[in-house]
Amino acid sequence: MCGTVAPTTPQRYRPNLTPIPSPPRSHCLAHDRLHLWLSPDTQLNRILIVMGASWALSTKETYGAGLLVFQVYCDSHQIQENQRCPISSTLLAFLSSCTGAYSGSSLGNYATGLKAWHLLHGYPWLERTNELKAIPDGATALAPPSSKRAKRNPFTPAILISMREQLDLNDPKDAAIFACITAAFYSVARLGELTVPALKDFDPARHITCGNVSEGQDRNLLPITISHLPSTKSSPIKGEDAYWAAQEGLSDPKAALTNHLRVNPAENSAHLFAWKHPKGLRPLSKKEVIKRITTIASIAHIPNLKGHSVHIGGTLEYLLRGVPFNVVKTMGHWSSEAFTIYLRQHAMVLAPYLQATPILEPFTRYTMPPVR
């Protein structure tokens, strides 16, 4: 999750994922394994910490999880330390052994994490890209249907309105949640970028505050709301800006935010979606938002509606409006073309371009992603 603050004490290893105690591998937090699991040198560790700061916390945690699985595999196969880094032919055998227990995407992340571990410590990475790609792809093809998650339904303006009907917008928490969801949807932001992982984790330097929101306009005097996200998945240090404008209808994010700030007035330094609790103002956690979404989805009989569905839905909504792919990609802070795998209504998105006389022909070359 973007912008999270992790616990300070590592949890116990699971029984089936406990490495043999070794000086190069101290028991530490998952996101610290990349730089701690090799070099005991204090000066080098400082360099590694600075280099590793360019990765989001959630990315380092994912890489650290893969590094743990790899070390446990090496322990069980009695692979010597000098054959673990720089890695030998062990990698393909390791990834192949994980097939069936881990998804193809997890194996891809583990391989990328091991590469980052090598590069971070200055060791060569000699593995062939094509061979590495074949293992996760094969794992995905061999995975049983029961192991695959159902596709998440995307949020839509209609779903937002249905949720609004189930919320009490005079209730502090409900007002904050609706403002957060609509802002995330229309700015194509991740919920983790607008919420905190836990109440104690709020940090104005990493999480959005009331002071991070401003109003602007373009040269045609069209109004726009600008929200500065201090830390995002693709830019954990400098952060990025998110943009949205007032919308027609009951899913209008501007009206939702105005209502929220009326019900939950706060200082500029407070979390943007902080809500009034009997014990004081509380930052809005992602857990609270997901819990409310799940409850309402059950009442409204909307299956597979998850937190990430907001990001997917915002992406799809703007594509259906004919907004250029590259613009939507920028809005959603996607660092690659990966966002296209989340689309659920390709036919609806592509329909204007498939007609004998394309409806959007003058804009096609700007709108469609480049052919590769």
Residue pairs with C-beta under 8 A, 6 or more apart in sequence:
1 57
1 58
1 192
1 197
1 286
2 56
2 57
2 58
2 190
2 192
2 193
2 231
2 232
2 233
2 236
3 56
3 57
3 192
3 193
3 196
3 206
3 207
3 229
3 230
3 231
3 232
3 236
4 57
4 58
4 192
4 197
4 201
5 57
5 197
5 201
5 203
5 206
6 29
6 30
6 31
6 57
6 61
7 29
8 29
10 27
10 28
10 29
10 30
13 19
13 27
13 68
16 72
17 68
17 69
17 72
18 72
19 25
19 68
19 71
19 72
19 75
20 75
22 81
23 40
24 37
24 38
24 39
24 40
24 81
25 33
25 37
25 71
26 36
26 37
28 36
28 37
29 64
30 60
30 61
30 64
30 65
30 68
31 57
31 60
31 61
31 64
32 60
32 64
33 63
33 64
33 67
33 68
34 48
34 52
34 60
34 63
34 64
34 67
34 113
34 116
34 117
34 120
35 45
35 48
35 49
35 51
35 52
35 120
36 45
37 67
37 71
37 117
38 85
38 117
38 121
39 45
39 48
39 121
48 120
48 121
51 120
52 60
52 120
53 236
53 237
54 236
54 237
55 63
55 116
55 236
56 231
56 232
56 233
56 234
56 236
57 236
58 192
58 233
59 233
62 109
62 113
63 109
63 110
63 112
63 113
63 116
63 117
64 113
65 110
65 113
66 106
66 109
66 110
66 111
66 113
66 114
67 110
67 113
67 114
67 117
69 98
69 102
69 110
70 84
70 94
70 110
70 114
71 84
73 79
73 94
73 97
73 98
74 83
74 84
74 90
74 94
79 90
83 90
84 90
85 117
85 118
85 121
85 123
86 118
86 123
86 124
86 125
86 126
87 114
87 118
87 125
87 127
91 111
91 114
91 127
91 132
92 127
92 131
92 132
92 135
95 107
95 110
95 111
95 132
95 135
95 136
95 139
96 135
98 106
98 107
98 110
98 139
99 107
99 135
99 138
99 139
99 142
100 139
100 142
100 143
102 110
102 139
103 139
103 140
103 143
103 147
104 136
104 137
104 138
104 139
104 140
104 141
104 143
105 136
105 140
107 135
107 136
107 139
108 133
108 136
111 127
111 132
111 135
111 136
115 125
115 127
118 124
118 125
119 125
150 303
150 304
151 304
151 344
152 304
152 305
152 306
152 308
152 309
152 312
153 302
153 303
153 304
153 305
153 309
153 344
154 309
154 312
154 313
154 315
154 316
154 342
154 344
155 181
155 185
155 305
155 309
155 310
155 312
155 313
155 314
156 313
156 316
156 317
157 247
157 249
157 251
157 317
159 302
159 305
159 313
160 181
160 182
160 185
160 250
160 251
161 249
161 250
161 251
162 296
162 300
162 302
163 178
163 181
163 293
163 296
163 300
164 178
164 250
164 251
166 296
166 299
166 300
167 174
167 175
167 177
167 178
167 292
167 296
168 174
169 175
169 178
169 256
169 259
169 263
170 263
171 263
172 263
172 264
172 275
172 276
172 277
173 275
173 277
173 284
173 288
173 292
174 292
175 256
175 259
175 260
175 263
175 264
175 275
176 260
176 263
176 264
176 273
176 274
176 275
176 284
177 273
177 284
177 288
177 289
177 292
178 256
178 259
178 260
179 253
179 256
179 257
179 259
179 260
179 273
180 191
180 194
180 195
180 273
180 284
180 289
181 191
181 289
181 293
181 310
182 251
182 252
182 253
182 256
182 257
183 189
183 194
183 227
183 242
183 244
183 253
183 256
183 257
184 190
184 191
184 193
184 194
184 310
184 311
184 314
185 251
185 253
185 310
185 313
185 314
185 317
186 244
186 245
186 247
186 253
186 314
186 317
187 227
187 242
187 243
187 244
187 253
187 314
187 331
188 242
188 311
188 314
188 315
188 318
188 328
188 331
188 332
188 333
189 227
189 229
189 242
189 311
189 314
189 332
189 333
190 232
190 233
190 308
190 310
190 311
190 333
191 286
191 289
191 290
191 307
191 308
191 310
191 311
192 233
192 286
193 208
193 229
193 231
193 232
193 233
193 242
193 333
194 208
194 227
194 229
194 272
194 273
194 284
195 207
195 273
195 283
195 284
195 285
195 286
195 288
195 289
196 202
196 207
196 271
196 283
196 284
196 285
196 286
197 285
197 286
197 287
198 285
198 287
199 282
199 283
199 285
202 271
202 283
204 230
204 269
205 230
206 230
206 231
207 230
207 231
207 271
207 283
208 227
208 228
208 229
208 230
208 271
208 272
208 273
209 268
209 269
209 270
209 271
209 272
210 261
210 266
210 267
210 268
210 269
210 270
210 271
210 272
211 268
211 269
212 227
212 228
212 229
212 230
212 272
213 225
213 226
213 227
213 228
213 257
213 272
214 225
214 226
214 228
215 223
215 224
215 225
215 226
216 223
216 224
216 225
216 226
217 223
217 224
218 224
222 245
223 245
223 246
224 243
224 244
224 245
225 243
225 244
225 245
225 246
225 253
225 254
225 257
226 241
226 242
226 243
227 241
227 242
227 243
227 244
227 272
228 239
228 240
228 241
228 242
229 239
229 240
229 241
229 242
230 239
231 237
231 239
232 239
232 240
232 333
233 333
233 335
234 240
234 333
234 334
234 335
235 333
240 333
242 331
242 333
243 331
244 253
244 254
245 254
246 252
246 253
246 254
246 255
247 253
247 254
260 273
263 275
263 276
264 274
264 275
264 276
264 281
266 274
266 281
270 281
270 283
271 283
271 284
273 283
273 284
274 281
274 282
274 283
274 284
275 281
275 282
275 284
276 282
286 307
289 307
290 306
290 307
293 305
293 306
293 307
294 305
296 302
297 303
297 305
311 332
311 342
312 342
312 343
312 344
314 331
314 332
315 328
315 332
315 339
315 342
315 343
316 342
316 343
316 344
316 345
316 349
318 327
318 328
318 331
319 325
319 328
319 343
319 349
320 345
320 348
320 349
322 352
322 360
322 363
322 367
323 367
324 363
324 366
324 367
325 340
325 367
325 368
325 369
326 366
326 369
328 339
329 337
329 339
332 339
337 369
340 369
343 349
352 358
352 359
352 360
353 360
353 364
353 367
353 368
358 364
360 367
